[in-house]
Amino acid sequence: MDKQGLNRVEKKAAVSLASVFGLRMLGLFLIMPVLAVYGQDYVDYSPLLIGIAIGAYGLTQAILQIPMGWVSDRIGRRPVIIGGLIVFAIGSVVAATADTLTGVIIGRAIQGAGAIASAILALASDCSRDEQRPKVMAIIGLCIGLSFALALVLGPWLGGIVGMSGLFWFTAITALFAVVLVLTVTPKAVNRTPKRDVVPVPAEIRRLLANNQLMRLNFGIFVLHMVLTAWFVTLPLTLVNAGLAAESHGWLYLPTLFLSFAVMVPMMIRAMRRQQQLPTFRVAIALLVIGLSVIAYFAESLWVLYLGVWIFFIGFNYLEASLPAMLAQFAPAGSKGSASGIYTSCQFFGAFVGGITGGYIMQTLGMVGVMLFCIVLLLLWLAISFRMRLATGVANLSLRVAQITDVQAAELAERLAEQRGVMEAIVIADEGITYLKIERDTFDEKAAREMLAAYN
């Protein structure tokens, strides 16, 4: 079997699951750039209800994210993915047929209940070899990022043609198309991924919630998506007031997103080469503050708004890409799945809280009030980031071992922990898996595999 590239099964899994995940995220994000404008047509319109409608999916998604990962481990990944997509389609239909914002909120909450992220990532892992798994995950991550960018461009244009109801019907159709993809293209699992790499373990949750480094990281992703959602409660109306018609907002998002990536990618490469991830991380948070400040105080000038949105997206895209990499470094050995589950739940809960608070502040204090609230949150995050400590060159690795006894597992873990370059070692006897946290530069994988082979 070719170890240098993806094999046929891995390619099918990567493309199909990335498409499924991307279509679902497209459906969630599609209304964000337009609801604040088109939502004024509903009889019960208020900025607060707009905010709740934008962020409602986050509450149900945050609550169900971890449990659905456990369910997929028991009944299989594909049933959970298909069921979640059907639930998402039902929520889209409820929102499409609603004649009030309250009905839209109910539909959005149902959309979020189709929490399939854990199951998709677990199936992607099950369908890929250890050495090719990062490539598969990278393809899925890229597709998620592209779906967000596409939603910002497509939402205003499509909304101008079919209206809010049509946007929700469109998301329902994309969800059903994703079901067809899962049934016809997505391969069945060819192996079982090390459980703790992809699915949260109940016993780990409390311990990880008390981990100071992970706590700061989870607070960061919470604030980032809280600010993003609150921002979209105000930004569309700000652009309309500055003279840009709602259906033309995509022409603002398209160049600003493209140019933000043109700055963000070299920025990330430079930070990695010079081992300056944390200082650059703080610069990215500062860019969010600068972008929001520009938008708040120069809201009447469309060209200055372009500048503010561009600066904001540079910071946002950098943070969105770097936070998962930091999570992988901070997560203890054997706890990657649990740490990821908590992280993702904080992300979606942030979107929900951002919608509510953004809507309430917009209703009481106006756009500038929302911007100032977001700026204060970001400054708090910036201050907390100075307590973060990033160990460079650290990675998590899982290796298979024969079924062994608990006594042998404890002995093996102790021996591995003494190996050069091994920071942590956990051996789960009933899974036949060894979880290692390693220093890439000094770890000798060949020696570790030889040690495991002695137990086969």
Contacts in CASP RR format, 6 or more apart in sequence:
PFRMAT RR
TARGET T0000
AUTHOR 0000-0000-0000
METHOD contacts of the structure
MODEL  1
MDKQGLNRVEKKAAVSLASVFGLRMLGLFLIMPVLAVYGQDYVDYSPLLI
GIAIGAYGLTQAILQIPMGWVSDRIGRRPVIIGGLIVFAIGSVVAATADT
LTGVIIGRAIQGAGAIASAILALASDCSRDEQRPKVMAIIGLCIGLSFAL
ALVLGPWLGGIVGMSGLFWFTAITALFAVVLVLTVTPKAVNRTPKRDVVP
VPAEIRRLLANNQLMRLNFGIFVLHMVLTAWFVTLPLTLVNAGLAAESHG
WLYLPTLFLSFAVMVPMMIRAMRRQQQLPTFRVAIALLVIGLSVIAYFAE
SLWVLYLGVWIFFIGFNYLEASLPAMLAQFAPAGSKGSASGIYTSCQFFG
AFVGGITGGYIMQTLGMVGVMLFCIVLLLLWLAISFRMRLATGVANLSLR
VAQITDVQAAELAERLAEQRGVMEAIVIADEGITYLKIERDTFDEKAARE
MLAAYN
1 7 0 8 1.000
1 129 0 8 1.000
3 129 0 8 1.000
3 131 0 8 1.000
3 132 0 8 1.000
5 132 0 8 1.000
5 135 0 8 1.000
6 14 0 8 1.000
6 128 0 8 1.000
6 132 0 8 1.000
6 135 0 8 1.000
6 136 0 8 1.000
7 129 0 8 1.000
7 132 0 8 1.000
9 127 0 8 1.000
9 128 0 8 1.000
9 187 0 8 1.000
9 190 0 8 1.000
10 127 0 8 1.000
10 128 0 8 1.000
10 129 0 8 1.000
10 132 0 8 1.000
10 135 0 8 1.000
10 136 0 8 1.000
12 127 0 8 1.000
12 185 0 8 1.000
12 186 0 8 1.000
12 187 0 8 1.000
13 123 0 8 1.000
13 124 0 8 1.000
13 127 0 8 1.000
13 128 0 8 1.000
13 136 0 8 1.000
13 186 0 8 1.000
13 187 0 8 1.000
14 124 0 8 1.000
14 128 0 8 1.000
14 135 0 8 1.000
14 136 0 8 1.000
14 139 0 8 1.000
14 140 0 8 1.000
15 139 0 8 1.000
15 185 0 8 1.000
16 181 0 8 1.000
16 182 0 8 1.000
16 185 0 8 1.000
16 186 0 8 1.000
16 187 0 8 1.000
17 120 0 8 1.000
17 123 0 8 1.000
17 124 0 8 1.000
17 136 0 8 1.000
17 140 0 8 1.000
17 186 0 8 1.000
18 139 0 8 1.000
18 140 0 8 1.000
18 141 0 8 1.000
18 142 0 8 1.000
18 143 0 8 1.000
19 143 0 8 1.000
19 178 0 8 1.000
19 181 0 8 1.000
20 81 0 8 1.000
20 85 0 8 1.000
20 120 0 8 1.000
20 178 0 8 1.000
20 181 0 8 1.000
20 182 0 8 1.000
20 186 0 8 1.000
21 116 0 8 1.000
21 117 0 8 1.000
21 120 0 8 1.000
21 140 0 8 1.000
21 141 0 8 1.000
21 143 0 8 1.000
21 144 0 8 1.000
21 147 0 8 1.000
22 143 0 8 1.000
22 144 0 8 1.000
22 146 0 8 1.000
22 147 0 8 1.000
23 147 0 8 1.000
23 174 0 8 1.000
23 175 0 8 1.000
23 177 0 8 1.000
23 178 0 8 1.000
24 85 0 8 1.000
24 88 0 8 1.000
24 116 0 8 1.000
24 174 0 8 1.000
24 175 0 8 1.000
24 178 0 8 1.000
25 144 0 8 1.000
25 145 0 8 1.000
25 147 0 8 1.000
25 148 0 8 1.000
25 151 0 8 1.000
26 147 0 8 1.000
26 150 0 8 1.000
26 151 0 8 1.000
26 154 0 8 1.000
26 171 0 8 1.000
26 174 0 8 1.000
27 92 0 8 1.000
27 111 0 8 1.000
27 151 0 8 1.000
27 170 0 8 1.000
27 171 0 8 1.000
27 174 0 8 1.000
27 175 0 8 1.000
28 57 0 8 1.000
28 111 0 8 1.000
28 112 0 8 1.000
28 151 0 8 1.000
28 171 0 8 1.000
29 147 0 8 1.000
29 148 0 8 1.000
29 151 0 8 1.000
29 152 0 8 1.000
30 151 0 8 1.000
30 154 0 8 1.000
30 155 0 8 1.000
30 158 0 8 1.000
30 167 0 8 1.000
30 170 0 8 1.000
30 171 0 8 1.000
31 53 0 8 1.000
31 54 0 8 1.000
31 155 0 8 1.000
31 164 0 8 1.000
31 167 0 8 1.000
31 168 0 8 1.000
32 54 0 8 1.000
32 151 0 8 1.000
32 152 0 8 1.000
32 229 0 8 1.000
32 232 0 8 1.000
33 151 0 8 1.000
33 152 0 8 1.000
33 155 0 8 1.000
33 156 0 8 1.000
33 232 0 8 1.000
33 235 0 8 1.000
33 236 0 8 1.000
33 249 0 8 1.000
33 250 0 8 1.000
33 253 0 8 1.000
34 155 0 8 1.000
34 156 0 8 1.000
34 159 0 8 1.000
34 160 0 8 1.000
34 164 0 8 1.000
34 167 0 8 1.000
34 236 0 8 1.000
34 246 0 8 1.000
34 249 0 8 1.000
35 50 0 8 1.000
35 53 0 8 1.000
35 54 0 8 1.000
35 104 0 8 1.000
35 164 0 8 1.000
35 232 0 8 1.000
35 236 0 8 1.000
36 47 0 8 1.000
36 50 0 8 1.000
36 51 0 8 1.000
36 54 0 8 1.000
36 232 0 8 1.000
36 233 0 8 1.000
36 234 0 8 1.000
36 235 0 8 1.000
36 236 0 8 1.000
36 237 0 8 1.000
37 236 0 8 1.000
37 237 0 8 1.000
37 240 0 8 1.000
37 246 0 8 1.000
38 159 0 8 1.000
38 163 0 8 1.000
38 164 0 8 1.000
38 246 0 8 1.000
39 45 0 8 1.000
39 50 0 8 1.000
39 53 0 8 1.000
39 101 0 8 1.000
39 164 0 8 1.000
41 164 0 8 1.000
42 49 0 8 1.000
42 99 0 8 1.000
42 100 0 8 1.000
42 101 0 8 1.000
42 104 0 8 1.000
43 99 0 8 1.000
43 100 0 8 1.000
44 100 0 8 1.000
44 101 0 8 1.000
44 102 0 8 1.000
45 101 0 8 1.000
46 101 0 8 1.000
46 363 0 8 1.000
47 233 0 8 1.000
47 358 0 8 1.000
47 359 0 8 1.000
47 360 0 8 1.000
47 362 0 8 1.000
47 363 0 8 1.000
47 366 0 8 1.000
48 356 0 8 1.000
48 359 0 8 1.000
48 360 0 8 1.000
48 362 0 8 1.000
48 363 0 8 1.000
49 101 0 8 1.000
49 102 0 8 1.000
49 105 0 8 1.000
50 101 0 8 1.000
50 233 0 8 1.000
50 359 0 8 1.000
50 362 0 8 1.000
51 229 0 8 1.000
51 233 0 8 1.000
51 354 0 8 1.000
51 355 0 8 1.000
51 356 0 8 1.000
51 358 0 8 1.000
51 359 0 8 1.000
51 362 0 8 1.000
52 105 0 8 1.000
52 355 0 8 1.000
52 356 0 8 1.000
52 359 0 8 1.000
53 101 0 8 1.000
53 104 0 8 1.000
53 105 0 8 1.000
53 108 0 8 1.000
54 108 0 8 1.000
54 229 0 8 1.000
54 232 0 8 1.000
54 233 0 8 1.000
54 355 0 8 1.000
55 108 0 8 1.000
55 229 0 8 1.000
55 351 0 8 1.000
55 352 0 8 1.000
55 354 0 8 1.000
55 355 0 8 1.000
55 356 0 8 1.000
56 105 0 8 1.000
56 107 0 8 1.000
56 108 0 8 1.000
56 109 0 8 1.000
56 112 0 8 1.000
56 352 0 8 1.000
57 108 0 8 1.000
57 109 0 8 1.000
57 111 0 8 1.000
57 112 0 8 1.000
57 348 0 8 1.000
57 351 0 8 1.000
57 352 0 8 1.000
58 112 0 8 1.000
58 348 0 8 1.000
58 349 0 8 1.000
58 350 0 8 1.000
58 351 0 8 1.000
58 352 0 8 1.000
59 109 0 8 1.000
59 348 0 8 1.000
59 349 0 8 1.000
59 352 0 8 1.000
60 109 0 8 1.000
60 110 0 8 1.000
60 111 0 8 1.000
60 112 0 8 1.000
60 113 0 8 1.000
60 114 0 8 1.000
60 115 0 8 1.000
61 112 0 8 1.000
61 113 0 8 1.000
61 114 0 8 1.000
61 115 0 8 1.000
61 348 0 8 1.000
61 351 0 8 1.000
62 345 0 8 1.000
62 346 0 8 1.000
62 347 0 8 1.000
62 348 0 8 1.000
62 349 0 8 1.000
62 350 0 8 1.000
62 352 0 8 1.000
63 345 0 8 1.000
64 112 0 8 1.000
64 113 0 8 1.000
64 114 0 8 1.000
64 115 0 8 1.000
65 115 0 8 1.000
65 117 0 8 1.000
65 118 0 8 1.000
65 341 0 8 1.000
65 344 0 8 1.000
65 345 0 8 1.000
65 348 0 8 1.000
66 118 0 8 1.000
66 200 0 8 1.000
66 205 0 8 1.000
66 341 0 8 1.000
66 342 0 8 1.000
66 345 0 8 1.000
68 80 0 8 1.000
68 84 0 8 1.000
68 114 0 8 1.000
68 115 0 8 1.000
68 116 0 8 1.000
68 118 0 8 1.000
68 119 0 8 1.000
69 80 0 8 1.000
69 118 0 8 1.000
69 119 0 8 1.000
69 122 0 8 1.000
69 199 0 8 1.000
69 200 0 8 1.000
70 199 0 8 1.000
70 200 0 8 1.000
70 202 0 8 1.000
71 80 0 8 1.000
71 119 0 8 1.000
72 79 0 8 1.000
72 80 0 8 1.000
72 81 0 8 1.000
72 118 0 8 1.000
72 119 0 8 1.000
72 122 0 8 1.000
72 123 0 8 1.000
72 199 0 8 1.000
73 122 0 8 1.000
73 195 0 8 1.000
73 199 0 8 1.000
76 119 0 8 1.000
77 119 0 8 1.000
77 120 0 8 1.000
77 122 0 8 1.000
77 123 0 8 1.000
77 126 0 8 1.000
77 189 0 8 1.000
78 123 0 8 1.000
78 182 0 8 1.000
78 186 0 8 1.000
78 188 0 8 1.000
80 116 0 8 1.000
80 119 0 8 1.000
81 116 0 8 1.000
81 119 0 8 1.000
81 120 0 8 1.000
81 123 0 8 1.000
81 182 0 8 1.000
82 179 0 8 1.000
82 182 0 8 1.000
82 183 0 8 1.000
83 114 0 8 1.000
83 116 0 8 1.000
84 113 0 8 1.000
84 114 0 8 1.000
84 115 0 8 1.000
84 116 0 8 1.000
85 114 0 8 1.000
85 116 0 8 1.000
85 175 0 8 1.000
85 176 0 8 1.000
85 178 0 8 1.000
85 179 0 8 1.000
85 182 0 8 1.000
86 175 0 8 1.000
86 179 0 8 1.000
87 110 0 8 1.000
87 111 0 8 1.000
87 112 0 8 1.000
87 113 0 8 1.000
87 114 0 8 1.000
88 110 0 8 1.000
88 111 0 8 1.000
88 112 0 8 1.000
88 114 0 8 1.000
88 171 0 8 1.000
88 175 0 8 1.000
89 171 0 8 1.000
89 172 0 8 1.000
89 175 0 8 1.000
89 176 0 8 1.000
89 179 0 8 1.000
90 110 0 8 1.000
91 107 0 8 1.000
91 108 0 8 1.000
91 110 0 8 1.000
91 111 0 8 1.000
91 172 0 8 1.000
92 107 0 8 1.000
92 111 0 8 1.000
92 168 0 8 1.000
92 169 0 8 1.000
92 171 0 8 1.000
92 172 0 8 1.000
92 175 0 8 1.000
93 168 0 8 1.000
93 169 0 8 1.000
93 172 0 8 1.000
94 103 0 8 1.000
94 106 0 8 1.000
94 107 0 8 1.000
94 110 0 8 1.000
95 103 0 8 1.000
95 104 0 8 1.000
95 106 0 8 1.000
95 107 0 8 1.000
95 108 0 8 1.000
95 111 0 8 1.000
95 168 0 8 1.000
96 165 0 8 1.000
96 166 0 8 1.000
96 168 0 8 1.000
96 169 0 8 1.000
96 172 0 8 1.000
97 165 0 8 1.000
98 104 0 8 1.000
98 106 0 8 1.000
98 107 0 8 1.000
104 164 0 8 1.000
111 171 0 8 1.000
117 344 0 8 1.000
118 198 0 8 1.000
118 199 0 8 1.000
118 200 0 8 1.000
118 341 0 8 1.000
118 344 0 8 1.000
120 140 0 8 1.000
121 137 0 8 1.000
121 140 0 8 1.000
121 198 0 8 1.000
121 340 0 8 1.000
122 193 0 8 1.000
122 198 0 8 1.000
122 199 0 8 1.000
123 186 0 8 1.000
123 189 0 8 1.000
124 133 0 8 1.000
124 136 0 8 1.000
124 137 0 8 1.000
124 140 0 8 1.000
125 133 0 8 1.000
125 136 0 8 1.000
125 137 0 8 1.000
125 193 0 8 1.000
125 197 0 8 1.000
125 198 0 8 1.000
126 189 0 8 1.000
126 190 0 8 1.000
126 191 0 8 1.000
126 192 0 8 1.000
126 193 0 8 1.000
127 136 0 8 1.000
127 187 0 8 1.000
127 188 0 8 1.000
127 189 0 8 1.000
127 190 0 8 1.000
127 191 0 8 1.000
128 135 0 8 1.000
128 136 0 8 1.000
130 398 0 8 1.000
130 399 0 8 1.000
133 193 0 8 1.000
145 320 0 8 1.000
149 253 0 8 1.000
149 257 0 8 1.000
152 249 0 8 1.000
152 250 0 8 1.000
152 253 0 8 1.000
152 254 0 8 1.000
152 257 0 8 1.000
153 250 0 8 1.000
153 253 0 8 1.000
153 254 0 8 1.000
153 257 0 8 1.000
155 167 0 8 1.000
155 250 0 8 1.000
156 246 0 8 1.000
156 247 0 8 1.000
156 248 0 8 1.000
156 249 0 8 1.000
156 250 0 8 1.000
156 253 0 8 1.000
157 247 0 8 1.000
157 250 0 8 1.000
158 166 0 8 1.000
158 167 0 8 1.000
158 170 0 8 1.000
159 166 0 8 1.000
159 167 0 8 1.000
159 246 0 8 1.000
159 247 0 8 1.000
160 246 0 8 1.000
160 247 0 8 1.000
161 247 0 8 1.000
162 169 0 8 1.000
162 170 0 8 1.000
194 334 0 8 1.000
194 398 0 8 1.000
194 400 0 8 1.000
194 431 0 8 1.000
194 433 0 8 1.000
194 435 0 8 1.000
195 201 0 8 1.000
195 428 0 8 1.000
195 431 0 8 1.000
195 433 0 8 1.000
196 204 0 8 1.000
196 334 0 8 1.000
196 335 0 8 1.000
196 336 0 8 1.000
196 337 0 8 1.000
196 338 0 8 1.000
196 398 0 8 1.000
196 428 0 8 1.000
196 431 0 8 1.000
196 433 0 8 1.000
196 435 0 8 1.000
197 334 0 8 1.000
197 336 0 8 1.000
197 337 0 8 1.000
197 396 0 8 1.000
197 398 0 8 1.000
197 435 0 8 1.000
198 336 0 8 1.000
198 337 0 8 1.000
198 340 0 8 1.000
199 337 0 8 1.000
200 337 0 8 1.000
200 338 0 8 1.000
200 340 0 8 1.000
200 341 0 8 1.000
200 342 0 8 1.000
201 335 0 8 1.000
201 337 0 8 1.000
201 338 0 8 1.000
204 335 0 8 1.000
204 338 0 8 1.000
205 338 0 8 1.000
205 342 0 8 1.000
207 335 0 8 1.000
208 214 0 8 1.000
208 331 0 8 1.000
208 332 0 8 1.000
208 335 0 8 1.000
208 338 0 8 1.000
208 339 0 8 1.000
208 342 0 8 1.000
209 215 0 8 1.000
209 342 0 8 1.000
211 330 0 8 1.000
211 332 0 8 1.000
212 387 0 8 1.000
213 330 0 8 1.000
213 388 0 8 1.000
213 389 0 8 1.000
214 327 0 8 1.000
214 330 0 8 1.000
214 331 0 8 1.000
214 339 0 8 1.000
214 342 0 8 1.000
214 343 0 8 1.000
216 384 0 8 1.000
216 385 0 8 1.000
216 387 0 8 1.000
216 388 0 8 1.000
217 323 0 8 1.000
217 326 0 8 1.000
217 327 0 8 1.000
217 330 0 8 1.000
217 343 0 8 1.000
217 388 0 8 1.000
218 342 0 8 1.000
218 343 0 8 1.000
218 346 0 8 1.000
219 346 0 8 1.000
219 381 0 8 1.000
219 384 0 8 1.000
220 323 0 8 1.000
220 346 0 8 1.000
220 381 0 8 1.000
220 384 0 8 1.000
221 323 0 8 1.000
221 343 0 8 1.000
221 346 0 8 1.000
221 347 0 8 1.000
222 346 0 8 1.000
222 347 0 8 1.000
222 349 0 8 1.000
222 350 0 8 1.000
222 353 0 8 1.000
223 350 0 8 1.000
223 377 0 8 1.000
223 378 0 8 1.000
223 380 0 8 1.000
223 381 0 8 1.000
224 316 0 8 1.000
224 319 0 8 1.000
224 320 0 8 1.000
224 323 0 8 1.000
224 347 0 8 1.000
224 381 0 8 1.000
225 347 0 8 1.000
225 348 0 8 1.000
225 350 0 8 1.000
225 351 0 8 1.000
225 354 0 8 1.000
226 350 0 8 1.000
226 351 0 8 1.000
226 353 0 8 1.000
226 354 0 8 1.000
226 355 0 8 1.000
226 357 0 8 1.000
226 377 0 8 1.000
227 288 0 8 1.000
227 292 0 8 1.000
227 354 0 8 1.000
227 374 0 8 1.000
227 377 0 8 1.000
227 378 0 8 1.000
228 316 0 8 1.000
228 351 0 8 1.000
229 350 0 8 1.000
229 351 0 8 1.000
229 352 0 8 1.000
229 354 0 8 1.000
229 355 0 8 1.000
229 358 0 8 1.000
230 354 0 8 1.000
230 355 0 8 1.000
230 357 0 8 1.000
230 358 0 8 1.000
230 359 0 8 1.000
230 361 0 8 1.000
230 370 0 8 1.000
230 373 0 8 1.000
230 374 0 8 1.000
231 292 0 8 1.000
231 312 0 8 1.000
231 370 0 8 1.000
231 374 0 8 1.000
233 354 0 8 1.000
233 355 0 8 1.000
233 358 0 8 1.000
233 359 0 8 1.000
233 362 0 8 1.000
233 370 0 8 1.000
234 358 0 8 1.000
234 362 0 8 1.000
234 366 0 8 1.000
234 367 0 8 1.000
234 370 0 8 1.000
234 371 0 8 1.000
235 295 0 8 1.000
235 309 0 8 1.000
236 246 0 8 1.000
236 249 0 8 1.000
237 367 0 8 1.000
238 295 0 8 1.000
238 299 0 8 1.000
238 305 0 8 1.000
238 367 0 8 1.000
239 246 0 8 1.000
239 249 0 8 1.000
239 252 0 8 1.000
239 302 0 8 1.000
239 305 0 8 1.000
240 246 0 8 1.000
241 299 0 8 1.000
241 300 0 8 1.000
242 299 0 8 1.000
242 300 0 8 1.000
242 301 0 8 1.000
242 302 0 8 1.000
242 305 0 8 1.000
243 302 0 8 1.000
244 252 0 8 1.000
244 302 0 8 1.000
252 305 0 8 1.000
252 306 0 8 1.000
252 309 0 8 1.000
253 309 0 8 1.000
255 306 0 8 1.000
256 306 0 8 1.000
256 309 0 8 1.000
256 310 0 8 1.000
256 313 0 8 1.000
257 313 0 8 1.000
257 317 0 8 1.000
259 310 0 8 1.000
260 310 0 8 1.000
260 313 0 8 1.000
260 314 0 8 1.000
260 315 0 8 1.000
260 316 0 8 1.000
260 317 0 8 1.000
261 317 0 8 1.000
263 314 0 8 1.000
264 314 0 8 1.000
264 315 0 8 1.000
264 317 0 8 1.000
264 318 0 8 1.000
264 321 0 8 1.000
267 280 0 8 1.000
267 284 0 8 1.000
267 314 0 8 1.000
267 318 0 8 1.000
268 280 0 8 1.000
268 318 0 8 1.000
268 321 0 8 1.000
268 322 0 8 1.000
270 276 0 8 1.000
270 280 0 8 1.000
271 277 0 8 1.000
271 279 0 8 1.000
271 280 0 8 1.000
271 281 0 8 1.000
275 392 0 8 1.000
277 322 0 8 1.000
277 326 0 8 1.000
277 390 0 8 1.000
277 392 0 8 1.000
278 385 0 8 1.000
278 388 0 8 1.000
278 390 0 8 1.000
280 318 0 8 1.000
281 318 0 8 1.000
281 319 0 8 1.000
281 322 0 8 1.000
281 326 0 8 1.000
281 385 0 8 1.000
281 388 0 8 1.000
282 382 0 8 1.000
282 385 0 8 1.000
282 386 0 8 1.000
284 314 0 8 1.000
284 315 0 8 1.000
284 318 0 8 1.000
284 319 0 8 1.000
284 322 0 8 1.000
285 315 0 8 1.000
285 319 0 8 1.000
285 378 0 8 1.000
285 381 0 8 1.000
285 382 0 8 1.000
285 385 0 8 1.000
286 382 0 8 1.000
287 311 0 8 1.000
287 312 0 8 1.000
287 314 0 8 1.000
287 315 0 8 1.000
287 318 0 8 1.000
288 312 0 8 1.000
288 315 0 8 1.000
288 316 0 8 1.000
288 319 0 8 1.000
288 378 0 8 1.000
289 375 0 8 1.000
289 378 0 8 1.000
289 379 0 8 1.000
289 382 0 8 1.000
290 308 0 8 1.000
290 311 0 8 1.000
291 308 0 8 1.000
291 309 0 8 1.000
291 311 0 8 1.000
291 312 0 8 1.000
292 308 0 8 1.000
292 312 0 8 1.000
292 371 0 8 1.000
292 374 0 8 1.000
292 375 0 8 1.000
292 378 0 8 1.000
293 371 0 8 1.000
293 375 0 8 1.000
294 304 0 8 1.000
294 305 0 8 1.000
294 307 0 8 1.000
294 308 0 8 1.000
294 311 0 8 1.000
295 305 0 8 1.000
295 308 0 8 1.000
295 309 0 8 1.000
295 312 0 8 1.000
295 371 0 8 1.000
296 367 0 8 1.000
296 368 0 8 1.000
296 369 0 8 1.000
296 371 0 8 1.000
296 372 0 8 1.000
296 375 0 8 1.000
297 368 0 8 1.000
298 304 0 8 1.000
298 305 0 8 1.000
299 305 0 8 1.000
299 367 0 8 1.000
299 368 0 8 1.000
323 343 0 8 1.000
324 343 0 8 1.000
326 388 0 8 1.000
326 390 0 8 1.000
327 339 0 8 1.000
327 340 0 8 1.000
327 343 0 8 1.000
328 336 0 8 1.000
328 395 0 8 1.000
328 396 0 8 1.000
329 390 0 8 1.000
329 391 0 8 1.000
329 393 0 8 1.000
329 394 0 8 1.000
329 395 0 8 1.000
330 339 0 8 1.000
331 337 0 8 1.000
331 338 0 8 1.000
331 339 0 8 1.000
331 340 0 8 1.000
331 396 0 8 1.000
332 339 0 8 1.000
332 424 0 8 1.000
332 437 0 8 1.000
333 396 0 8 1.000
333 423 0 8 1.000
333 424 0 8 1.000
333 425 0 8 1.000
333 426 0 8 1.000
333 435 0 8 1.000
333 436 0 8 1.000
333 437 0 8 1.000
334 396 0 8 1.000
334 398 0 8 1.000
334 426 0 8 1.000
334 435 0 8 1.000
336 396 0 8 1.000
357 373 0 8 1.000
358 370 0 8 1.000
358 373 0 8 1.000
359 370 0 8 1.000
361 369 0 8 1.000
361 370 0 8 1.000
361 373 0 8 1.000
362 369 0 8 1.000
362 370 0 8 1.000
393 439 0 8 1.000
393 440 0 8 1.000
393 441 0 8 1.000
394 423 0 8 1.000
394 437 0 8 1.000
394 438 0 8 1.000
394 439 0 8 1.000
394 440 0 8 1.000
395 437 0 8 1.000
395 438 0 8 1.000
395 440 0 8 1.000
396 435 0 8 1.000
396 436 0 8 1.000
396 437 0 8 1.000
396 438 0 8 1.000
397 435 0 8 1.000
397 436 0 8 1.000
397 437 0 8 1.000
397 438 0 8 1.000
397 443 0 8 1.000
397 445 0 8 1.000
398 433 0 8 1.000
398 434 0 8 1.000
398 435 0 8 1.000
398 436 0 8 1.000
399 433 0 8 1.000
399 434 0 8 1.000
399 436 0 8 1.000
399 448 0 8 1.000
399 449 0 8 1.000
399 452 0 8 1.000
400 432 0 8 1.000
400 433 0 8 1.000
400 434 0 8 1.000
400 452 0 8 1.000
401 412 0 8 1.000
401 427 0 8 1.000
401 432 0 8 1.000
401 433 0 8 1.000
401 434 0 8 1.000
401 452 0 8 1.000
401 455 0 8 1.000
401 456 0 8 1.000
402 432 0 8 1.000
402 455 0 8 1.000
402 456 0 8 1.000
403 429 0 8 1.000
403 430 0 8 1.000
403 432 0 8 1.000
404 412 0 8 1.000
404 427 0 8 1.000
404 429 0 8 1.000
404 432 0 8 1.000
404 455 0 8 1.000
405 429 0 8 1.000
406 429 0 8 1.000
408 429 0 8 1.000
408 455 0 8 1.000
409 427 0 8 1.000
409 428 0 8 1.000
409 429 0 8 1.000
410 427 0 8 1.000
412 425 0 8 1.000
412 427 0 8 1.000
412 434 0 8 1.000
412 451 0 8 1.000
412 452 0 8 1.000
412 455 0 8 1.000
413 425 0 8 1.000
413 426 0 8 1.000
413 427 0 8 1.000
413 434 0 8 1.000
414 425 0 8 1.000
415 451 0 8 1.000
416 422 0 8 1.000
416 425 0 8 1.000
416 427 0 8 1.000
416 434 0 8 1.000
416 436 0 8 1.000
416 448 0 8 1.000
416 451 0 8 1.000
417 424 0 8 1.000
417 425 0 8 1.000
419 425 0 8 1.000
419 443 0 8 1.000
419 444 0 8 1.000
419 447 0 8 1.000
419 448 0 8 1.000
419 451 0 8 1.000
420 442 0 8 1.000
420 443 0 8 1.000
420 444 0 8 1.000
421 438 0 8 1.000
421 439 0 8 1.000
421 442 0 8 1.000
421 443 0 8 1.000
421 444 0 8 1.000
422 436 0 8 1.000
422 437 0 8 1.000
422 438 0 8 1.000
422 443 0 8 1.000
422 448 0 8 1.000
423 437 0 8 1.000
423 438 0 8 1.000
423 439 0 8 1.000
424 435 0 8 1.000
424 436 0 8 1.000
424 437 0 8 1.000
425 434 0 8 1.000
425 435 0 8 1.000
425 436 0 8 1.000
425 437 0 8 1.000
426 434 0 8 1.000
426 435 0 8 1.000
426 436 0 8 1.000
427 433 0 8 1.000
427 434 0 8 1.000
427 435 0 8 1.000
428 434 0 8 1.000
428 435 0 8 1.000
434 452 0 8 1.000
436 443 0 8 1.000
436 448 0 8 1.000
END
